[in-house]
Amino acid sequence: MSNDTSKLNKPQASGKINCALPDLETCMQRLAVISKQTSASAIMRWLGLPEATHSNWKRRNSINYDRVIEGLLRQGVSLDWFFAPAVYLRYPNVSSIVTEQDADYEVPAEFDAMLKALDVVEPIMQQYGVLMTESNRKLMTELFFKRRGEGVVLETALHQVAKALATAQAK
């Protein structure tokens, strides 16, 4: 048995994130899009960071993501848009939970969210003469839930259109 006690006082969790974070080039591309800035120094100023920050990150080949997060939050930018733009993330909706004091049941939040989605998508389907089939409603509500703020990631929208075209061609 070893007498090495250096491992005894280490915390169990490393604090490291197990998912891939964007590299410097990807970060700068996304920051350029959202900030509408073209130079690295202007992007750093937009984030509220010193202009030399980009050079330091490039030299060290590492990014201080906490500084990026602080800057994005200061600018009101969604972190999921920045760090996981094409990933479907679950958003808790605690305000839409329906409960009744004297009832023996609770309506699940998912049910309430689905009704809200149908209120949005069904008029659009009617406007374009789309048949109100279960599969069409499902496809439209699926896209509704994949939105990011007021938009949808282009790749997601293209996949949804392809699914719709494939369904239409199969009939």
N, C-alpha and C positions, 0 to 999 in steps of 0.2 A: 504494500500500500504506500502511496506517495505521501510525502509531507507537504505537498504544495497546497497552501491555504488560499492562494489568490483567487480560486474559483468559488470559494465558499460564500463570499459576500456579494456576488454578482446577482442582480435581479434576474428573475426567470424570463421576463419579456425583454427582447432586445430593443424595442421601440422602432424597429425598422418596418417599413411598409412592404408587404409581399407582392404588390402589383407593380407593373411597369409604369414608371412616370415618364412624361415626355422628355426627350433629350433637349439640349440647348437650341438646336436648330428648329425643332418643332415648337418649342416654347416661343421663340422669337417670331416664328411665322404666325402663330395664334395671337400673340400680343400685337403684332402689326395689324392683323385683321380687326381686332376689337378696338385698338387705340386709334386706328387710321393714321398711324405714324409710319414713316419709311426708314428712318435711321435708328440704329441701336441706342444712341444717346437720347433721342427724342422719346423712344419707348420707355427707357429707364426713367426719364423725367416724368412721363405720364404715370408710371407706377409709383412715383414719389421716392425714387432711389437715386443715388449719385450716378452721374453719367458714366463713371469708370466701372460701375458694377458689371456690365456686360463683359468688358475686357478681363476683369478678374475671374468671372465665371469661365470664360473661354480659356484663360491661362491655366486655371486649376482643373478644368474639365469636370466641373461640378456646379450645381445650381443650388442656391439657398431657396428652396421651395417655400419656406415660411415667409420670406420677404415677398415672393410672388403672390402668395395667398393674401397677405396683408394689403398689398397694392390692389389686387383684384377686388377685394371686399370694399376697400376705400372707393373704388370706381363703380361699385354696384354690379360687378360682373359675376355671373353664376360660376361657381367652382366646378360643378359637374360639366358645364359647357367646355371649360378649359381643360380639365384633367381626364374627362371620359366622354367626349362628344358623341361617340357612336354606341355607347353602352346604355342599355335600358336599366335605369335605376328606379327603385321603389321609393316613392315619396310618401311618408306618413301623412295622413290627412285627419288629424285629431279633431278638427273643428266640425267635421261632417258626421260624427258619430251620433246616431239617433238613439235616444233612450227614452223610456217612459217610466215614470216613478212607480206607478201601480201595476204595470204590466209584467207578465212573466217572461217576456222576450225582449231582445234588442235587435234592431235591424243592423246588419253588418255595414260598416263604412263603405265596403266595396259595392254594395247594392246601391247606395246613395250616389256614389261616384259614377256607376254605370248609367243610372237614370239621367244624371246631368250630361253625360257623354251623348246619350241618345237624343236628348233635347237639342243638342248642337248638330249632330250628324244627320238626323232624319230630315230636317228641312232642306239640307243641302242635297240629300239623295232625291227628294221630291223635286227640287229645282231642276235637276238634270235627268229626271225620268228613270232613275235607278230603281230596279225592282226591290221591294222591301223584304228580301229573303233573309233568313238567319245568317247565311254565309256573307252576304253583302253588309249587313249590320255589323257582323263580327269584324270584318275587314276594316270598315270605317271607324269603329270604336277602338280597334287596335292602334290605328294611326293616331287617333285623338289622344290616346294615353302615351304615345311615344313623343309627343311634342316637347319642346324645350322652350319655355316661356311662350312667346307668341309665334314661334317658328318650329320647323322640323328640320333635322339634319338632312341634307340633300340625299345622301346615300339611303337613309331610311325611307324617304319619300319615293325614291326610285324603286326600291324593293316592293313597297306597297303597290305602286302602279303596275309593276311586273306581275305581282300576284293577281291583281284585278284583271289584267289582260289575259293571263293564263286561264283564269276562271271563265272569262267571257268566251275565249276560244274553245274551251272544252264543251260548251253548250251548243 
